[in-house]
Amino acid sequence: MRAKMILYLLAVLSRLPLPAAHALGGLLGRGFCLFPNRERHNAQVNVDLCLPELSPEQRSRIVCASLEESAKTLAEMPAIWRADPQHWVDLIQPGEGMALPAELLEKGKGLIVLAPHLGCWEAGLHYLSTLAPVTALYRPPRNLELEQFMLEGRGKGGATLVPTTGAGVKALYQALRRNELVAILPDQQPKQTGDKGGVFAPFLGTQALTMLLINRLVRKTGASVVYSYAERLPRGQGYRANFLPAPEGIGDADAVTAGTALNLGVEQCVRRCPTQYQWSYKRFSIRPQGEASLYQFKK
């Protein structure tokens, strides 16, 4: 019953024009900012940790703006999954580094596109599919019906979606060897430490469990790396695509050096557009041994 209700709600939201979806999301986000809740608490913890140079008032404004933008993500997502992908591609305006993907693909080793939880990564995926064949990694949700809805929507533009399994990772290697694009969310926390999980490395001044998958892909294939995000424009006007060169060291043999470089690239994206980062994501929930949880929430 719950799954059917969620799918019904997604179907309703998918009919909203973009300005209406963003208006609804902004309204819901302001509601989350007004009352104590886990999302606001987690976002405040992260912003306080990561942006200590700002005043408390500035950090609170970023938290509220981020909650509004995250709610816009949820409101626009069903429409992006249901509507013609070309419609969303047409809404994307050129931003920074637009020539980078083509230049890096000319090397013939494939291209890893790292898209943090920033702006609208769903519309960004449709745009990437216009540049070259794309294989995108995703973490399967618990709800199988929702997973099918998501896969159909994300794949409409031509992207191939692969899960975070051995078979999915194998597909990433194969795509890079064909000189194609691979899309990964680089700030998603792995479930474990170690060679097949992650290593603790600094992210905006705080130790974060950081995936090693990208390091392995680069070292074994020689693939190039670029960062990308689609900045959400005001009043439902669309998005602005941006591509940033990756910092040196992502393919380093030392895991901490590689993880630090990976996080630095995310940081460079976030600092360009801090209000559109998903600060409510519990990026630091797994701590080094002996450290207490950072997200203890009291109702």
N, C-alpha and C positions, 0 to 999 in steps of 0.2 A: 504493500500500500504506500509506504513512504517513497519508494523508488518511483512509483507512478505519479505521485504528487510532484516530485522533483522534476520529472520529465515534462509534466503538464506546465509547470511554472517556467521551465526553459523554453517551451514552445510559445508561451505568451510573450516572454521577454524578447524572443527572436523576431517578433513583429514590430518592435519599436524602432523608429528611425533613430539614427545615432544621437542627434541633439536631445531627444527625449530620454534615451538610455543614459546619457551622461547626466542629465538633470536629475533623473531618478537616483542614479548612483551617488551624486553629490548630496542629495537630501538624506539618503540612508547613511552615508559616511558622516555627515554632521551629527546625526543621531547617535552614532557610535562614539563620537567625540564628547558628547554632552554627559553621558552616564558611565559609571565605572563598569568595565567589562574586560575580558581577557585580551581581546584584540588591542584595545587602547593601552592596556598595561604592558603587553609585550612590545608594542611599538615604542612606548616611552622608555622602557628598559634599553632597547636597542639604540635609540637616538641618543640617550644620555651617555651610553657607553662609547658610541662611535663618533659623536660630534661634540665633545666636551668643550671645544673652543667657542661654541655659541652660548649665548645667554639662556637661562631657563625659559624665558618668554619666546625666544627664537626657536628653541627645541620643541616647545609645546605647539607652536604654529606648524612646524614641519610634521609633527605627529598627526594633527587634525587634517592637514592637507593630504597626507599620505593615506589616511583612512578614507577620505573622500575619493581619492584616485583608485584605491583598491576596490571600493564599492562600484566605481565606474567600470573597472575591469570585469567584475561579475555581471554587471548589467549589459555590457556590450558583447560579452562572449557568446551568448546563444545566437545573436544575429550574425556574428562573424562565422560561426559554424554552419548556419543554415543558408545564408545568402550566397549569391554568386561571388566566388573569390575575386574576380576581376573588379567588382564594385569596390572592394577594400583596397586593392592595389591602386585603383584610380584615386583613392583618398590619401595616398601616401605622397608627401612632398619630399624633394631631395634635401638632405642635410649635409652633415660633415662626412668626408671620406667616401663618397659614393663610388669612386673609381677603384677603391681598394680590392673588393672581391674579384673583379676581372683580372686585375694585375697579379694577384696572388695565385689565381687558378692557372695562369700562364706558366707557372713553374712545373705543372704537371703532377704534383704530389697530393692533390686534393686540398680542401679547405675546411677547417673546423671553425664554425661560427658560434661564438659564445654569447648567448643572449641572457643577461641577468633578469631577475624579477623586477623589471623596470619598464614603465610605460606599457605599451600593448604588444606583448610578444606574439599574440595570436595573429594579428594583422601582419606583423613582421614576418611570420612564417610564410604566409601567402606571398609576400613580396620576394622572399628568398627563392621561392619556387619558380619565379620568373627568370632567375639568373642562371640556374643550373639544376639538375636533379638533386633533390634534398632527401636525406635520411635523418629523421629527428628522433631523439631519444626521449622517452617519457616514462614516468613512474606510474604503474597501473593503479587506479583508484580502487577502493574496496567494493564499490557498487558496479557490477558487471554491465547493467543496462546503461549507466552513466558513461562507462568506459566506451561502449559501442557508439553512443551519441557523440562523444568527444572524438573518437577515431575517425568517424565518418566526416565530421566537420573539419578537422585539421587536415585530413587527406584530400579534401575537395580540390585544393589548389594543385595537387600533384605530389605532395610530400609523402614519403613512406615513413610510417610511424613504427618504431621498434621499442619493445619494453626493456627495462633495466634487468635483463637476464643474460646468460651466457650467449644465447642465440642472438639477442639484440646487439650485444657488443660485437659479436662476429660480423654482423651486418654493417656496423660502422667501419670496421677495417676494410671490408669489401668495397664499400662506397668510396672510401679515400683512395683505394688502389685504382678505382675507375676514374679518378680525378673529379669527383663530385663533391657536393657540400654535405657536411654533417653538422646538425644543429643540436646544441646541448645547453641546458641551464647550468652555468658554472657555480652558482652560489647555492645549489641544493646540497644539503648536508648528507653525506653518506651514512649508512647505517652502522658502520663499524670502522675500526682503525686497521692498519696493515696494508700490505701490498695491493689487495683487491678492494680495499675500502678507502681510507683517507689518512691524512697526517695533520697534526695541529700546526697551523701557520697563522700569522697575524692578519686580521681583516679589520681595517680602520682602528688599529690599536688593541684589539682583543683577540686572543687565541680562538680560532675557529677550526673545527674538523673540516678539512678541505679534501675534495675528491682527487684521487691520483689517476683516474681513468684518462683524463686529457693528456697528462704527462706520458702515459703508456702509448697512447695513440700517436703522439708526436714523435716519440723516440723510435717506434717501430715502423712508421710509414714516411716520416719526413714531411708530414703535412704542415701547411702554413696555418696560422691562427689569426682570427680577427674578432673583435668585440662588436656587438651590434645591439641597438635598441631603437624602438619606434616611439618617440615622444608624443604624447597625447596633446593635441592642440585644443585651445579653449573653444567653448560653445559648439562642440560637435563638428568642428571644421575638418577633422581628419587627424593625420599623424605626420611626423617628420622622421624619416629614416636617417640613422647615423651609424657610421662604421669607424672604429678606432683601431689603430695598430696595437698588437699585443706587446706587453713588456718583454724584455729579454729574460730568459730563464725558465719559461714554461716547460721546455723540453730538457731541462738540466737533469743530470744523473742523480743529484741530491734531492731527495723528496721534499725536504723543507724549503729549499731554494725554489723548487718548482711550484710548490703550493703558495709560497709568498708572492711569486710573480703572478700566478693565477688570480689571487685575491687583489693584488694591486690593480690589475686590469678592471676588475669589477668596481673597485674604489674610484677609478678615474671616470667610469660611466656614472656612478652614483653622484659624484660631486658636481657633474654637469646638470643633473636633474634630480636633486634630493627629494623633492616632494612627491615624485612619482615612483619612488622605490617602495617595495612591499616591506616596510619596516615591521609589520606585525608578524612576519615569518620568524619562527624561533631558531634563528641561525646559530645561536650559541647554546642550544639545549644539551648537547653532549659536551661534558667538560673533561679536561685532563684529570687524571686520577687524583683524588683528594680535594678537588674543588666542588663547592656546593652549587646547586642549581641557581640560575640567575632569574628564573621566571616564576617564583613563588607568588601566587595570586591569592589574596584574601578577599572574599566577597563582603 
